[in-house]
């Protein structure tokens, strides 16, 4: 799967977004990340692996713990792509009198 697709797939899940929110505060161990979630550690591990595969987090070993940190470069690349995409959409001329908004040209 293309790396950009992996990023957006990873960001599409609310649990993974919650994990990323926690990591905005600083580096955390897998155990620290799992606190407060109503899912098991195995599920958190699965989500962390998807985030690693997408390149959104990095992991390093510290003793017996896995420490996770955000990899902001990937966020910057995704944001840059979105900005280019929307910039291109903004300069595409619409038919006379039409209001261009949304995927199908519908307001909503």
C-alpha positions as CSV (number, residue, x, y, z in Angstrom):
1,X,0.0,0.0,0.0
2,X,1.3,3.5,-0.8
3,X,2.7,5.4,2.1
4,X,0.2,8.3,1.8
5,X,-2.7,5.7,1.8
6,X,-1.2,4.1,5.0
7,X,-1.1,7.6,6.7
8,X,-4.7,8.4,5.9
9,X,-5.9,4.8,6.8
10,X,-4.1,5.2,10.2
11,X,-5.6,8.6,10.8
12,X,-9.1,7.3,10.0
13,X,-9.4,5.4,13.2
14,X,-10.5,7.2,16.4
15,X,-8.3,5.0,18.7
16,X,-5.2,5.8,16.7
17,X,-6.1,9.5,16.7
18,X,-6.4,9.3,20.5
19,X,-3.0,7.6,20.7
20,X,-1.5,10.4,18.6
21,X,-3.1,13.0,20.8
22,X,-1.5,11.4,23.9
23,X,1.9,11.4,22.1
24,X,1.6,15.2,21.4
25,X,2.3,15.6,25.1
26,X,5.6,13.7,24.8
27,X,7.1,10.3,24.5
28,X,5.3,7.4,26.2
29,X,5.8,3.7,26.7
30,X,3.3,1.3,25.3
31,X,2.0,0.6,28.8
32,X,1.5,4.4,29.5
33,X,-0.4,4.7,26.2
34,X,-2.7,1.9,27.0
35,X,-3.9,3.4,30.3
36,X,-7.4,4.8,30.0
37,X,-8.4,2.8,26.9
38,X,-11.2,0.3,27.3
39,X,-9.5,-2.1,24.9
40,X,-6.8,-4.6,25.7
41,X,-3.0,-4.2,25.4
42,X,-2.9,-6.5,22.4
43,X,-5.3,-4.1,20.5
44,X,-3.2,-1.1,21.5
45,X,-0.2,-2.9,20.2
46,X,-2.0,-3.5,16.9
47,X,-2.8,0.2,16.6
48,X,0.8,1.2,17.5
49,X,2.1,-1.2,14.8
50,X,-0.2,0.4,12.2
51,X,0.9,3.9,13.3
52,X,4.6,2.7,13.0
53,X,4.0,1.2,9.5
54,X,2.4,4.5,8.4
55,X,5.5,6.3,9.7
56,X,3.4,8.5,12.1
57,X,5.3,7.2,15.2
58,X,8.7,6.0,15.9
59,X,9.6,3.4,18.5
60,X,12.8,2.9,20.5
61,X,13.8,0.4,23.2
62,X,14.6,1.8,26.6
63,X,15.4,-1.1,28.9
64,X,12.5,-3.5,28.6
65,X,10.1,-0.8,27.4
66,X,9.1,0.3,24.0
67,X,9.0,4.1,23.9
68,X,6.9,5.8,21.3
69,X,7.3,9.3,19.8
70,X,5.5,11.2,17.1
71,X,7.2,11.4,13.7
72,X,6.1,14.9,12.7
73,X,7.8,14.8,9.3
74,X,5.1,12.5,8.0
75,X,2.4,14.8,9.3
76,X,4.1,17.7,7.5
77,X,4.2,15.7,4.3
78,X,0.5,14.8,4.5
79,X,-0.4,18.4,5.3
80,X,1.7,19.6,2.4
81,X,-0.1,17.2,0.0
82,X,-3.5,18.4,1.3
83,X,-2.6,22.0,0.8
84,X,-1.5,21.4,-2.8
85,X,-4.6,19.4,-3.5
86,X,-6.9,22.1,-2.1
87,X,-4.9,24.9,-3.8
88,X,-5.4,23.1,-7.2
89,X,-9.1,22.7,-6.5
90,X,-9.5,26.4,-5.7
91,X,-8.0,27.5,-9.0
92,X,-10.1,25.1,-11.1
93,X,-12.7,27.3,-12.8
94,X,-16.3,26.4,-12.1
95,X,-19.1,26.6,-14.8
96,X,-20.6,30.1,-15.0
97,X,-22.8,30.8,-12.0
98,X,-22.1,27.5,-10.3
99,X,-20.9,27.4,-6.7
100,X,-18.1,24.8,-6.4
101,X,-18.1,23.0,-3.0
102,X,-17.8,19.4,-2.0
103,X,-17.0,16.4,-4.0
104,X,-20.1,16.4,-6.2
105,X,-20.4,20.2,-6.4
106,X,-23.2,20.1,-3.8
107,X,-23.4,22.3,-0.8
108,X,-23.7,20.5,2.4
